[in-house]
Amino acid sequence: MTEIALVFWHWWVLAVICLVIEILMPAFFFLWMAVSGLITGIIAWLIPSISADGQILIFSVLTIATITAWRIFGKKYVIKTDQPLLNRRGSQYVGRVFNLHEAIENGEGKIKVDDTIWKVHGEDCDIHSKVKVIASRGTVFDVEKVL
């Protein structure tokens, strides 16, 4: 059986391919594979006698190490923002008061927020009642009647 001959530039091509994939589908996964490919290529360039199996092992270990290091770093140093609810639309409405769009019957009803109708759960109320959003569960609000 013929052994595969990996040359340093093969790893650099792999690194570029991983970078292109990362640009097209950003997830911080292929970025670390690209870094690992670049480092493996540098090692293969400096030490050309490393076998293909050794290069693949180096690439695998570096990939696992860089992804793991990023996960640990990302959890430890969370970026603080002045708008923490920006991508959590339902949570932005907690604490606000709205008029019912549909009466709450059997624990379910609807409110209109700006141009969107939201489903609500809470105690039964007639359509003229005001309710306060106390929690958001996905696309459903938990509400309580405002007196």
VEXGU-418916 format. One record per residue: residue in three letters; x, y, z of N, C-alpha, C, CB in turn. Coordinates in steps of 0.2 Angstrom, whole numbers, plus 5000, padded with zeros to 4 digits. Glycine has a CB too. Layout:
ALAXYZXYZXYZXYZ
...
This chain:
MET500449945000500050005000500450065000499550005006
THR500350114996500650174996500550225001500550204989
GLU501050255004500950305009500750375006501550315014
ILE500350405009500150475007500750525008499450495010
ALA500950565004501450615005501050685006501950614999
LEU501150705012500850775013501450825014500450775020
VAL501350875010501850925010501550985013502050945002
PHE501951025016501751085020501251125017502351125022
TRP501251135010500751185007500051145007501051195000
HIS500051085008499351055008498951075014499450975008
TRP499351085020499051115026498851185025499551105032
TRP499251225021499051295020498451295016499651325017
VAL498351255011497751255007497151235011497851205001
LEU497251185015496751165020496551225024496951105024
ALA497051265027496951325031496451375027497551355034
VAL496651385021496351435017495551415016496651445010
ILE495551345014494851325013494451325020494851245011
CYS494751315025494351325032494151395033494751295038
LEU494651445031494451515032493851535028495051555031
VAL493851505022493351525017492651495020493451495010
ILE492651435022492051405025491851445032492151335028
GLU492351475035492151515041491851575039492851525046
ILE492151605034491851675032491151665029492251695026
LEU490951605026490351595023489851565029490351535018
MET490051535034489651505039489951525046489551435039
PRO489951585048490351605054490051565061490351675056
ALA490551525064490351495070490951485074490051425068
PHE491551515073492151505076492351435077492051535083
PHE492151395072492451325073492951305067491851275071
PHE492751325061493251315056493851365056492951325049
LEU493751425060494351465061494851435065494151525065
TRP494751395070495251355074495551295070494951335080
MET495151265065495451215061495951255056494851185057
ALA495751315054496251345049496851365053495851415047
VAL496851385059497451405063497851335064497251425070
SER497551285066497851215066498151195060497351165069
GLY497851205054498151185048498751235046497651195042
LEU498751295048499251345047499851315051499051415048
ILE499751305057500351285062500551215060500051275069
THR500151175058500451105055500851115049499851055054
GLY500651155045501051175039501651205040500651225034
ILE501751245045502351275047502851225050502251335053
ILE502551175054502951125057503151075052502451085062
ALA502751065047502951015041503451055037502350995037
TRP503451115037503951155033504651155036503751225031
LEU504651165043505251165047505551095048505051195054
ILE505151045048505350975049505050935044505150945057
PRO505350935038505050895032505050815033505350915026
SER505350795038505450715039504850695043506050705042
ILE504350735045503750705049503350665044503350765052
SER503150605046502650565042501950595041502650495044
ALA501650575036500950595035500450585041500650565029
ASP500650525044500250505050500350555056500450435053
GLY501050575057501250625062500950685061501950625062
GLN500950715054500650775053499850775054500750795045
ILE499550725053498850715054498650715062498450655051
LEU499150685065499050685073499150755075499550635076
ILE499650785073499750855075499150905074500450885072
PHE498950895068498350935066497750915070498150925058
SER497650855072497050835076497150865083496950755076
VAL497750855086497850875093497750955093498550855095
LEU498050985088498051065088497251085087498451095082
THR496951055083496251065082495851065088495851025076
ILE495851005092495550995098495751045103495650925101
ALA496451055104496651105109496451175107497451105109
THR496451195101496251265100495451275101496451285093
ILE495051225099494351235100494151235107493951175096
THR494451185111494351185118494551245121494751125121
ALA495151275120495451335123494951395121496151355120
TRP494651395115494151445113493551445117494051445106
ARG493351385118492651375122492751395129492451295122
ILE493351375132493451395139493551465140494151355142
PHE493951495135494051575135493351605134494551595130
GLY492951585129492351615128491851615134492051585122
LYS491851565138491451555143491651605149491351485146
LYS492351605150492651645155492551715154493351625156
TYR492651745148492651815147492051825142493351835143
VAL491451835145490851855141490951925140490251825145
ILE490751945134490752015132490152045135490752025124
LYS490252095139489652135142489452185136489852175148
THR488752195136488552245131488052285135488152205125
ASP487952345132487452395134486752375132487552465132
GLN486652325128485952305126485952225127485752325119
PRO485952195133485952125133485352085130486052105141
LEU484752125130484152095127484052105120483552115131
LEU484552125116484452145109484252085105485152165106
ASN484452025106484251965102483751925105484851925099
ARG483451945111482951915115482351955115483251895122
ARG482051955109481452005108480951995114481151995102
GLY480751935115480151925120480351955127480051855121
SER481051945129481251975136481252045136481951945137
GLN481252085131481252155131480552185133481352185124
TYR480052145133479352165135479152145142478852135130
VAL479552115146479452095153479452155157479952045155
GLY478852165160478752225165478352275161479452255166
ARG478152265155477752315152477052295152477952325144
VAL476652345151475852335152475552345145475552385157
PHE475152305143474752305137474052295137475052255132
ASN473652315132472952305132472852235129472552355128
LEU472352195131472252135127471952145120471752095132
HIS472252105116471952105109471352055108472552085104
GLU471451995112470951945113470851925120471051885108
ALA470251925122470151905129470551845131469351895131
ILE470751835138471051775140470551725142471551795146
GLU470451675139469951625141470251555142469351615135
ASN470151525147470451455148471251465149470251405143
GLY471451525151472151535152472551565146472451475155
GLU472151565140472551585134472151645131472551535129
GLY472651695128472351755125472851785121472051805130
LYS472751845118473251875114473351945116473151865107
ILE473951975115474052045115474352075109474452065122
LYS474252135108474652165102475152215104474152205097
VAL475752195102476352235104476652265097476952195108
ASP476652325096476852365090476452335084477552355089
ASP476752295080476452265074476352185075476752285068
THR476452165081476452085081475952065087477152065083
ILE475652015085475151985090475551925094474551955086
TRP475551935100475851885105475351845108476351915109
LYS475451775109475051735113475251745120475151655111
VAL474751745125474851755132474451705136474651825134
HIS474751685142474451645147474451675153474951575148
GLY473851675156473751705163472951695165473851775162
GLU472751725170472151715173471651745168472051755180
ASP471051725168470551745163470351815164469851695164
CYS470351855158470151925158469751945152470851965159
ASP469351995153468952015147469452055142468352055149
ILE469152075136469552105131469752175133469252105125
HIS469452215138469652285140470152285145468952315142
SER470352225147470852225153471552245151470852155156
LYS471952275155472652285154473052225158472852355157
VAL473552205155473952155158474652175158473852085154
LYS475052145163475752155163476152095162475952185170
VAL476652095157477052035155477552025161477452055149
ILE477451965164477951945170478451895168477551915175
ALA478351865162478951815160478851805152478851755164
SER479351785149479351765142479551695141479751815138
ARG479151655138479451585137479351575129478951535140
GLY479951585126479951585118479451635115479651515116
THR478951615112478451665109477851675113478351635102
VAL477851645119477251655124477451695130476951585126
PHE476951745131477051785137476651755143476951855136
ASP476951755149476551745155476351815158476951705161
VAL475651825159475451895161475051895167475051925155
GLU474951945170474551955176474152015175474951955183
LYS473452015177473052075176473252135181472352055178
VAL473252195178473352255181472752285183473752305176
LEU472752305190472052325193472052405192472052315200
